Amino acid sequence: MRAMILAAGRGERLRPLTDEVPKSLVEVRGETLLERHLRNVQAAGIRNVVINLGWLGEKIVECVGSGKQFGLEVVYSQEG
């Protein structure tokens, strides 16, 4: 089974936080939203994840990389 995490949004309602950080990398209680999702996906036994990218997507790739640190295999889908 594969999970898809939708992380392409701009996060208009979280501005000005999202002017320089993608919405999925905003921290809540010391953990980014994306880290929380990846941890929960891994705990559910899913090992393959697709993350779609949009606003500041390169920062998401820098943070997550291959997903190995989360025990996952992550691939990316860039929105045009």
CORCOR-V600609 format. One record per residue. N is the residue number from 0. RES is the residue in one letter. PSI is psi in whole degrees, 0 to 359 (NA if undefined). NEAR is the number of other ideal C-beta (glycine too) atoms within 10 Angstrom. Layout:
n = <N,N>
res = <RES,RES>
psi = <PSI,PSI>
near = <NEAR,NEAR>
This chain:
n = <0,1,2,3,4,5,6,7,8,9,10,11,12,13,14,15,16,17,18,19,20,21,22,23,24,25,26,27,28,29,30,31,32,33,34,35,36,37,38,39,40,41,42,43,44,45,46,47,48,49,50,51,52,53,54,55,56,57,58,59,60,61,62,63,64,65,66,67,68,69,70,71,72,73,74,75,76,77,78,79>
res = <M,R,A,M,I,L,A,A,G,R,G,E,R,L,R,P,L,T,D,E,V,P,K,S,L,V,E,V,R,G,E,T,L,L,E,R,H,L,R,N,V,Q,A,A,G,I,R,N,V,V,I,N,L,G,W,L,G,E,K,I,V,E,C,V,G,S,G,K,Q,F,G,L,E,V,V,Y,S,Q,E,G>
psi = <148,142,151,128,123,107,23,349,153,329,46,319,349,6,142,1,322,9,328,356,132,149,318,347,10,135,138,120,42,8,137,156,320,319,319,315,316,319,318,322,315,319,334,359,7,135,342,127,138,131,123,145,146,251,119,35,331,331,327,315,318,321,315,324,228,347,358,321,345,2,30,162,115,133,161,148,109,126,143,NA>
near = <8,11,18,12,18,14,24,19,16,14,18,9,9,13,10,7,13,19,11,9,18,24,23,28,21,14,12,9,5,6,10,19,17,20,18,14,18,24,14,11,23,16,9,10,7,14,16,14,21,14,24,16,19,17,19,20,19,11,15,26,14,10,14,24,11,11,18,10,11,19,12,18,13,21,11,15,14,12,12,3>
